[in-house]
Amino acid sequence: MIDSVLIIIAVLMQPAKQDDAMSALGGGSTDLFSQQKARGFEAFMQKVTVILGVIFFVLALALTYLSSH
């Protein structure tokens, strides 16, 4: 449960990406080549979210295995 709460907090702390309604409806094809790598706090939060997601997945598999044996 701790990992789940931490994932929720990490996702909520990530900076919002501001997209207008036209790019959401049009598929955002104009943004295909204009994407930049995340830097600073945004990059850190993305890494934290991925790590917490992997931990959640591993714990779910371990609990499933332990409950079946």
Steps between C-alpha positions, in 0.01 A plus 500: 500500500789735569625466143153571363471819701849607391409442133191718540704776663772480233247524217324794661830682552598482133474829314200524268569501130299784350341389174225691332176336395589500130812288549299256714228469235736507203732235633785738574689424180666841513664404829664188356838656435487785749520286813785575734652286770375561848747678724537575866203430722287358218766243406546405865126450551475286185780275627343475845164406347657230281696355792191494724300337220761226460505443876119476501506245215769287668316509833173400331669201333672401827175517697322295236772237513503491879123472527492203261761301694 
